[in-house]
Every structure is written in structure tokens, then in C-alpha cells.
């Protein structure tokens, strides 16, 4: 019997699961967690089926039968943080140009707090906005950032709203 197997059997419970997840060739490096703590196996969220599969594997190979809490605790402790990389594609230059034209006609300033992604999207890409306003607003937000604007949350008549302003230079 290998030293690792002896250690895992002796530890049992959450610590046994931790040791197996860290050192067993079938589990090592395959269990990760997101910043929010969601467990993932090979990049996919771990569900009940995955937990059952890991439990069956640990029971068969090491003879340990941790509770669900011990299984999840051991996996969380052993899991490395997964870097979630979301590379945002910048909006196309022709779209940025359309937003720039709109801004030139509706100059953003502290005295004009009506620069919103909703208003710009409704004017610049009305077809997309009518189908999926959230997507259209996010596209506009990307263009506004490219153009050097920033968003700021403000209270207007007792309601919080996001408005866009030119980036303040120090």
C-alpha cells in the first residue's frame, strides 16, 4: 500500500478528501473554484453527479466514505482559485464613430446628466435596442469607455441612476 493511500485512509473525512484532491493523479489540478467559491471540475461547475462520482472514486480507491459536508469541504480546501478571464472585445470603430457623433450633438457635461447608455442605444441602434436593450446598452458602454467617458452613479429626484461624463484629468 502506498504512503499516500495510508495517509488518506488514516485521515478520513474532509482531510482525507483534501489529501486525495491535492495528490491523487485522477483529481490533482482538476478541481478549482471561482472567486465566489463555486467548485468546478475541468472547468465545468460541479453538480450532484460530479460529487457522487468523486465520492464513489474515493470509496473504491481509498475506502473512505465522507459525508457530503466533508466531501465539499475537502474539495473547497484543496481547490485552487480559477482565473476567470473575460476578454472584452472592443466595439467596432464604425460603431464608436456613431456614438461619438451622438455625443457631439448631445455634449456630456456635469450640467447635462442625461447621457445614459439607454438613451444613446435607443438613438444609435434602435433595432438592436428594441430586441435586447441590455446587450445594446453594454455595447454603448464599451464605446463610451473607448471615447474616454466614465460612469457615475447619481441621485436624481430620489432615484439612483448611472450617468456618463468625460474622464476628469488630474
LUMTIBA-767514 format. One record per residue: chain; x, y, z of N, C-alpha, C in turn. Coordinates in steps of 0.2 Angstrom, whole numbers, plus 5000, padded with zeros to 4 digits. Each point is the difference from the previous one (the first is absolute). Example, Ala and Ser with C-alpha at 12.3 -4.5 7.8 and 13.67 -1.06 7.14 Angstrom:
<rs>
+--------+------+------+------+------+------+------+------+------+------+
: cadena :   nX :   nY :   nZ :  caX :  caY :  caZ :   cX :   cY :   cZ :
+--------+------+------+------+------+------+------+------+------+------+
:      A : 5066 : 4972 : 5039 : 4996 : 5006 : 5000 : 5004 : 5006 : 5000 :
:      A : 4998 : 5005 : 4996 : 5004 : 5006 : 5001 : 4996 : 5005 : 5003 :
+--------+------+------+------+------+------+------+------+------+------+
</rs>
This chain:
<rs>
+--------+------+------+------+------+------+------+------+------+------+
: cadena :   nX :   nY :   nZ :  caX :  caY :  caZ :   cX :   cY :   cZ :
+--------+------+------+------+------+------+------+------+------+------+
:      A : 5004 : 4994 : 5000 : 4996 : 5006 : 5000 : 5005 : 5006 : 5000 :
:      A : 4998 : 5005 : 4996 : 5004 : 5006 : 4999 : 4999 : 5004 : 5006 :
:      A : 5005 : 5005 : 5001 : 5000 : 5005 : 5006 : 4994 : 5004 : 4999 :
:      A : 4999 : 5002 : 4994 : 4994 : 5005 : 4999 : 4993 : 4997 : 5002 :
:      A : 4999 : 4993 : 4998 : 4994 : 4997 : 5002 : 5000 : 4999 : 5007 :
:      A : 5005 : 4998 : 5004 : 5000 : 5000 : 5007 : 4998 : 5006 : 5003 :
:      A : 5003 : 5006 : 4998 : 4999 : 5006 : 5003 : 4992 : 5002 : 4999 :
:      A : 4997 : 4999 : 4994 : 4993 : 5002 : 4999 : 4996 : 4995 : 5004 :
:      A : 5001 : 4994 : 5000 : 4996 : 4995 : 5004 : 5000 : 5003 : 5008 :
:      A : 5006 : 5001 : 5002 : 5001 : 5002 : 5007 : 4997 : 5007 : 5001 :
:      A : 5000 : 5004 : 4996 : 4997 : 5007 : 5001 : 4992 : 4999 : 5000 :
:      A : 4998 : 4997 : 4994 : 4992 : 5000 : 5000 : 4997 : 5006 : 4999 :
:      A : 4993 : 5000 : 5000 : 4996 : 5007 : 5000 : 5003 : 5005 : 4995 :
:      A : 4999 : 5006 : 5002 : 5002 : 5006 : 4996 : 5007 : 5000 : 4998 :
:      A : 5004 : 4998 : 5005 : 5008 : 5001 : 4999 : 5002 : 4994 : 4995 :
:      A : 4997 : 4994 : 5000 : 5001 : 4995 : 4996 : 4998 : 5002 : 4993 :
:      A : 4994 : 5004 : 4999 : 4998 : 5002 : 4993 : 5005 : 5006 : 4998 :
:      A : 5002 : 5004 : 5005 : 5005 : 5005 : 4998 : 5007 : 4997 : 4997 :
:      A : 5002 : 4995 : 5004 : 5007 : 4997 : 4998 : 4999 : 4996 : 4993 :
:      A : 4994 : 4997 : 4999 : 4999 : 4997 : 4993 : 4999 : 5005 : 4995 :
:      A : 4997 : 5005 : 5001 : 4999 : 5006 : 4995 : 5007 : 5003 : 4998 :
:      A : 5004 : 5000 : 5005 : 5007 : 5004 : 4999 : 5005 : 4995 : 4997 :
:      A : 4999 : 4994 : 5001 : 5006 : 4995 : 4998 : 4998 : 4994 : 4996 :
:      A : 4994 : 4998 : 4999 : 4998 : 4995 : 4996 : 5000 : 5002 : 4993 :
:      A : 5003 : 4995 : 4996 : 5001 : 5002 : 4993 : 4993 : 5001 : 4996 :
:      A : 4995 : 4997 : 5002 : 4993 : 5001 : 4997 : 4997 : 5007 : 5002 :
:      A : 5002 : 5003 : 5005 : 4996 : 5006 : 5003 : 5005 : 5006 : 5000 :
:      A : 5007 : 4999 : 5000 : 5004 : 5005 : 5001 : 5000 : 5005 : 4994 :
:      A : 4999 : 5007 : 5002 : 4999 : 5005 : 4995 : 4994 : 5000 : 4996 :
:      A : 4995 : 4996 : 5002 : 4994 : 5000 : 4996 : 4994 : 5003 : 5003 :
:      A : 5001 : 5001 : 5007 : 4995 : 5004 : 5004 : 5002 : 5007 : 5001 :
:      A : 4996 : 5005 : 4998 : 5002 : 5007 : 5001 : 4993 : 5003 : 5003 :
:      A : 5001 : 5006 : 5002 : 4994 : 5004 : 5002 : 5001 : 5007 : 4998 :
:      A : 4994 : 5003 : 4999 : 5000 : 5007 : 4997 : 5001 : 5005 : 5006 :
:      A : 5000 : 5006 : 4999 : 5001 : 5005 : 5005 : 4994 : 5000 : 5005 :
:      A : 4994 : 4998 : 4998 : 4994 : 5000 : 5004 : 5000 : 4993 : 5004 :
:      A : 5005 : 4995 : 4998 : 5000 : 4994 : 5004 : 4996 : 4994 : 4996 :
:      A : 4998 : 5001 : 4994 : 4997 : 4995 : 4996 : 5005 : 4995 : 4998 :
:      A : 4999 : 4993 : 5002 : 5005 : 4995 : 4998 : 4999 : 4998 : 4993 :
:      A : 5005 : 4999 : 4997 : 5000 : 4998 : 4993 : 5005 : 4994 : 4999 :
:      A : 4998 : 4995 : 4995 : 5004 : 4995 : 4998 : 5002 : 5000 : 4993 :
:      A : 5006 : 5001 : 4998 : 5002 : 5001 : 4993 : 4996 : 5006 : 4997 :
:      A : 4999 : 5005 : 5004 : 4998 : 5006 : 4998 : 4992 : 5000 : 5000 :
:      A : 4997 : 4995 : 5001 : 4992 : 5000 : 5000 : 4998 : 5000 : 5008 :
:      A : 4994 : 5003 : 5001 : 4998 : 5000 : 5007 : 4998 : 4993 : 5003 :
:      A : 5002 : 4999 : 5006 : 4999 : 4993 : 5003 : 4993 : 5000 : 5002 :
:      A : 4996 : 4995 : 4998 : 4994 : 4998 : 5002 : 4999 : 4994 : 5004 :
:      A : 4994 : 4998 : 5002 : 4999 : 4994 : 5004 : 5003 : 4994 : 4997 :
:      A : 5000 : 4999 : 4993 : 5003 : 4994 : 4997 : 5007 : 5000 : 5001 :
:      A : 5003 : 5006 : 4999 : 5008 : 5000 : 5001 : 5002 : 4998 : 5007 :
:      A : 4996 : 5003 : 5005 : 5002 : 4998 : 5007 : 4999 : 4993 : 5001 :
:      A : 4995 : 4997 : 4997 : 4998 : 4993 : 5001 : 5006 : 4996 : 4997 :
:      A : 5002 : 5002 : 4994 : 5006 : 4997 : 4996 : 5006 : 5000 : 5004 :
:      A : 5002 : 5006 : 5003 : 5006 : 5000 : 5004 : 4999 : 4996 : 5007 :
:      A : 4994 : 5000 : 5003 : 4999 : 4996 : 5006 : 5001 : 4993 : 4998 :
:      A : 4997 : 4997 : 4995 : 5001 : 4993 : 4998 : 5008 : 4999 : 4998 :
:      A : 5003 : 5004 : 4997 : 5007 : 4999 : 4999 : 5004 : 5000 : 5006 :
:      A : 4999 : 5004 : 5005 : 5004 : 5000 : 5006 : 4998 : 4994 : 5004 :
:      A : 4994 : 4998 : 5000 : 4998 : 4994 : 5004 : 5003 : 4994 : 4997 :
:      A : 5000 : 4999 : 4993 : 5003 : 4994 : 4997 : 5008 : 5000 : 5001 :
:      A : 5003 : 5006 : 4999 : 5007 : 5000 : 5000 : 5003 : 5000 : 5007 :
:      A : 4997 : 5004 : 5005 : 5003 : 5001 : 5006 : 4995 : 4997 : 5006 :
:      A : 4994 : 4998 : 4999 : 4996 : 4997 : 5005 : 4997 : 5005 : 5005 :
:      A : 5001 : 5007 : 4998 : 4997 : 5005 : 5004 : 4993 : 5002 : 4998 :
:      A : 4996 : 5001 : 5004 : 4993 : 5002 : 4999 : 4998 : 5007 : 5003 :
:      A : 5002 : 5005 : 4998 : 4999 : 5007 : 5003 : 4993 : 5002 : 4999 :
:      A : 4997 : 5004 : 5005 : 4993 : 5002 : 4999 : 5001 : 5006 : 4994 :
:      A : 4994 : 5002 : 4998 : 5000 : 5005 : 4995 : 5003 : 5006 : 5002 :
:      A : 4999 : 5002 : 5006 : 5004 : 5006 : 5003 : 5007 : 4999 : 5000 :
:      A : 5003 : 4994 : 5002 : 5007 : 4999 : 5000 : 5003 : 5000 : 4993 :
:      A : 4996 : 4997 : 4995 : 5002 : 5000 : 4993 : 5001 : 5007 : 4998 :
:      A : 4995 : 5004 : 5000 : 5000 : 5007 : 4998 : 5005 : 5004 : 5003 :
:      A : 5001 : 4999 : 5007 : 5005 : 5004 : 5003 : 5007 : 4998 : 4998 :
:      A : 5001 : 4994 : 5000 : 5007 : 4997 : 4997 : 5001 : 5003 : 4993 :
:      A : 4995 : 5000 : 4996 : 5002 : 5002 : 4993 : 5001 : 5008 : 5000 :
:      A : 4996 : 5003 : 5004 : 5001 : 5008 : 5000 : 5007 : 5001 : 5003 :
:      A : 5002 : 4997 : 5005 : 5006 : 5001 : 5003 : 5006 : 4999 : 4995 :
:      A : 4999 : 4995 : 4996 : 5005 : 4997 : 4995 : 5000 : 5004 : 4994 :
:      A : 4995 : 5003 : 4998 : 4999 : 5003 : 4993 : 5004 : 5007 : 5000 :
:      A : 5003 : 5001 : 4994 : 5004 : 5006 : 4999 : 4995 : 5005 : 4997 :
:      A : 5001 : 5006 : 5001 : 4995 : 5005 : 4997 : 5001 : 5000 : 4992 :
:      A : 4995 : 5000 : 4997 : 5000 : 5000 : 4992 : 5000 : 5007 : 4998 :
:      A : 5005 : 5001 : 4996 : 4999 : 5007 : 4997 : 4995 : 5000 : 4994 :
:      A : 4995 : 5004 : 5001 : 4995 : 5001 : 4995 : 5002 : 5006 : 4996 :
:      A : 5002 : 4998 : 4994 : 5002 : 5006 : 4995 : 4995 : 5001 : 4995 :
:      A : 4997 : 5006 : 5001 : 4995 : 5003 : 4995 : 5003 : 5005 : 4996 :
:      A : 5002 : 4999 : 4994 : 5003 : 5005 : 4996 : 4995 : 5004 : 4996 :
:      A : 4999 : 5006 : 5002 : 4994 : 5004 : 4997 : 5003 : 5002 : 4993 :
:      A : 4996 : 4998 : 4995 : 5002 : 5003 : 4993 : 4998 : 5007 : 5000 :
:      A : 5004 : 5004 : 4997 : 4998 : 5007 : 5000 : 4995 : 5001 : 4994 :
:      A : 4996 : 5005 : 5001 : 4994 : 5001 : 4995 : 5004 : 5002 : 4993 :
:      A : 4997 : 4998 : 4994 : 5002 : 5002 : 4994 : 5001 : 5007 : 4999 :
:      A : 5006 : 5002 : 4997 : 5001 : 5008 : 4999 : 4994 : 5003 : 4997 :
:      A : 4997 : 4997 : 4995 : 4994 : 5004 : 4997 : 4995 : 5001 : 5005 :
:      A : 4999 : 4996 : 5005 : 4995 : 5001 : 5005 : 5002 : 5005 : 5005 :
:      A : 5006 : 5000 : 5002 : 5003 : 5005 : 5004 : 4999 : 5007 : 4997 :
:      A : 5001 : 5000 : 4993 : 4999 : 5007 : 4996 : 4993 : 5002 : 5001 :
:      A : 4995 : 4996 : 4999 : 4993 : 5002 : 5001 : 4999 : 5002 : 5007 :
:      A : 5002 : 4997 : 5005 : 4999 : 5003 : 5007 : 5003 : 5006 : 5001 :
:      A : 5006 : 5001 : 4997 : 5004 : 5007 : 5000 : 4996 : 5005 : 4997 :
:      A : 4997 : 4999 : 4994 : 4995 : 5005 : 4997 : 4995 : 5002 : 5004 :
:      A : 4997 : 4994 : 5003 : 4994 : 5002 : 5005 : 5002 : 5004 : 5006 :
:      A : 5006 : 4999 : 5003 : 5003 : 5004 : 5005 : 5001 : 5007 : 4998 :
:      A : 5003 : 5001 : 4994 : 5001 : 5007 : 4998 : 4993 : 5004 : 4999 :
:      A : 4995 : 4996 : 4999 : 4993 : 5004 : 4999 : 4997 : 5000 : 5007 :
:      A : 5002 : 4997 : 5005 : 4997 : 5000 : 5007 : 5006 : 5000 : 5005 :
:      A : 5004 : 5005 : 5000 : 5006 : 5001 : 5004 : 4999 : 4998 : 5007 :
:      A : 5004 : 4995 : 5002 : 5000 : 4998 : 5007 : 5004 : 5005 : 5005 :
:      A : 4997 : 5001 : 5005 : 5003 : 5005 : 5005 : 4996 : 4999 : 5007 :
:      A : 5003 : 5003 : 5005 : 4997 : 5000 : 5006 : 4993 : 5003 : 5000 :
:      A : 4999 : 5005 : 4996 : 4993 : 5003 : 4999 : 4995 : 4996 : 4996 :
:      A : 5003 : 4995 : 4996 : 4995 : 4996 : 4996 : 5001 : 4993 : 5003 :
:      A : 4996 : 4998 : 5005 : 5001 : 4993 : 5003 : 4996 : 4995 : 4996 :
:      A : 4997 : 5001 : 4994 : 4996 : 4996 : 4997 : 5004 : 4995 : 4995 :
:      A : 5006 : 5000 : 5000 : 5004 : 4995 : 4996 : 4999 : 4993 : 5003 :
:      A : 4996 : 4996 : 4997 : 4999 : 4993 : 5003 : 5001 : 4995 : 4994 :
:      A : 5002 : 4994 : 5002 : 5001 : 4995 : 4994 : 4993 : 4999 : 4997 :
:      A : 4995 : 5000 : 5004 : 4993 : 4999 : 4997 : 4998 : 5005 : 4995 :
:      A : 5001 : 5006 : 5002 : 4998 : 5006 : 4995 : 5004 : 4999 : 4994 :
:      A : 5007 : 4999 : 5000 : 5004 : 5000 : 4994 : 4998 : 4994 : 4996 :
:      A : 4999 : 4994 : 5003 : 4999 : 4994 : 4997 : 4993 : 5001 : 4996 :
:      A : 4995 : 5003 : 5003 : 4994 : 5001 : 4997 : 5000 : 5004 : 4994 :
:      A : 5005 : 5005 : 5000 : 5001 : 5004 : 4994 : 5005 : 4997 : 4995 :
:      A : 5005 : 4997 : 5002 : 5005 : 4998 : 4995 : 4999 : 4993 : 4997 :
:      A : 4998 : 4995 : 5004 : 4998 : 4994 : 4998 : 4993 : 4998 : 5002 :
:      A : 4995 : 5003 : 4997 : 4993 : 4999 : 5003 : 4998 : 4993 : 4998 :
:      A : 5002 : 4996 : 4995 : 4998 : 4994 : 4998 : 5002 : 4995 : 5006 :
:      A : 5007 : 5000 : 5001 : 5003 : 4996 : 5005 : 4997 : 5001 : 5007 :
:      A : 4999 : 5007 : 5002 : 4997 : 5002 : 5006 : 4993 : 4997 : 5001 :
:      A : 4996 : 5000 : 4995 : 4993 : 4997 : 5001 : 5000 : 4993 : 5001 :
:      A : 5005 : 4996 : 4997 : 5000 : 4993 : 5001 : 5003 : 4998 : 5007 :
:      A : 5006 : 5003 : 5001 : 5004 : 4998 : 5007 : 5003 : 5007 : 5002 :
:      A : 4996 : 5003 : 5005 : 5003 : 5007 : 5002 : 5006 : 4999 : 5004 :
:      A : 5001 : 4995 : 5004 : 5006 : 4999 : 5004 : 5006 : 4999 : 4996 :
:      A : 5000 : 4996 : 4995 : 5005 : 4999 : 4995 : 5002 : 5006 : 4997 :
:      A : 4995 : 5004 : 4998 : 5002 : 5006 : 4996 : 5003 : 5005 : 5005 :
:      A : 4997 : 5001 : 5006 : 5003 : 5004 : 5005 : 5008 : 4998 : 5002 :
:      A : 5001 : 4994 : 5000 : 5007 : 4998 : 5001 : 5005 : 5002 : 4995 :
:      A : 4997 : 4999 : 4994 : 5004 : 5002 : 4994 : 5002 : 5007 : 5000 :
:      A : 4995 : 5004 : 5002 : 5000 : 5008 : 5000 : 5005 : 5001 : 5006 :
:      A : 5000 : 4997 : 5005 : 5004 : 5001 : 5006 : 5008 : 4999 : 4998 :
:      A : 5001 : 4995 : 4996 : 5007 : 4998 : 4997 : 5002 : 5006 : 4996 :
:      A : 4996 : 5003 : 4996 : 5002 : 5005 : 4995 : 5001 : 5006 : 5005 :
:      A : 4996 : 5002 : 5005 : 5001 : 5006 : 5004 : 5007 : 4999 : 5004 :
:      A : 5002 : 4994 : 5002 : 5006 : 4999 : 5003 : 5006 : 5002 : 4995 :
:      A : 4999 : 4997 : 4994 : 5005 : 5001 : 4995 : 5001 : 5008 : 4999 :
:      A : 4994 : 5003 : 5000 : 5001 : 5008 : 4999 : 5002 : 5004 : 5006 :
:      A : 5001 : 4996 : 5005 : 5003 : 5004 : 5006 : 4995 : 5002 : 5005 :
:      A : 4994 : 4997 : 5000 : 4995 : 5002 : 5005 : 5000 : 4995 : 5006 :
:      A : 4997 : 5002 : 5005 : 4999 : 4995 : 5006 : 4993 : 5001 : 5002 :
:      A : 4998 : 4995 : 5004 : 4993 : 5000 : 5003 : 5001 : 5002 : 5007 :
:      A : 4994 : 5003 : 5002 : 5000 : 5002 : 5007 : 4993 : 4999 : 5002 :
:      A : 4999 : 4998 : 5006 : 4993 : 4999 : 5003 : 4998 : 5006 : 5003 :
:      A : 4994 : 5003 : 4999 : 4998 : 5006 : 5003 : 4992 : 4999 : 5002 :
:      A : 4999 : 5005 : 5005 : 4993 : 5000 : 5002 : 4996 : 5005 : 4996 :
:      A : 4995 : 4998 : 4996 : 4996 : 5005 : 4997 : 4993 : 4999 : 5002 :
:      A : 4997 : 5006 : 5003 : 4993 : 5000 : 5003 : 4999 : 4993 : 5004 :
:      A : 5005 : 4999 : 5005 : 4999 : 4994 : 5004 : 5001 : 4993 : 4997 :
:      A : 5002 : 5000 : 4994 : 5002 : 4993 : 4997 : 5007 : 5000 : 4998 :
:      A : 5003 : 4994 : 5001 : 5007 : 4999 : 4998 : 5000 : 4999 : 4992 :
:      A : 5004 : 5003 : 4997 : 5001 : 4999 : 4992 : 5008 : 5000 : 4999 :
:      A : 5002 : 4997 : 4994 : 5006 : 5000 : 4998 : 5000 : 5005 : 4994 :
:      A : 5005 : 5005 : 5000 : 5001 : 5005 : 4995 : 5007 : 5000 : 4998 :
:      A : 5002 : 5002 : 4994 : 5006 : 5000 : 4997 : 5003 : 5007 : 4999 :
:      A : 5007 : 5001 : 5002 : 5003 : 5006 : 5000 : 5007 : 4999 : 4997 :
:      A : 5003 : 5006 : 4997 : 5007 : 4999 : 4998 : 5004 : 4999 : 5006 :
:      A : 5005 : 4996 : 4999 : 5005 : 4998 : 5005 : 5004 : 5006 : 5003 :
:      A : 5000 : 5001 : 5006 : 5003 : 5006 : 5003 : 5007 : 4999 : 5000 :
:      A : 5004 : 5005 : 4998 : 5007 : 5000 : 5000 : 5003 : 5003 : 5006 :
:      A : 5005 : 4997 : 5003 : 5003 : 5003 : 5006 : 5004 : 5006 : 4999 :
+--------+------+------+------+------+------+------+------+------+------+
</rs>
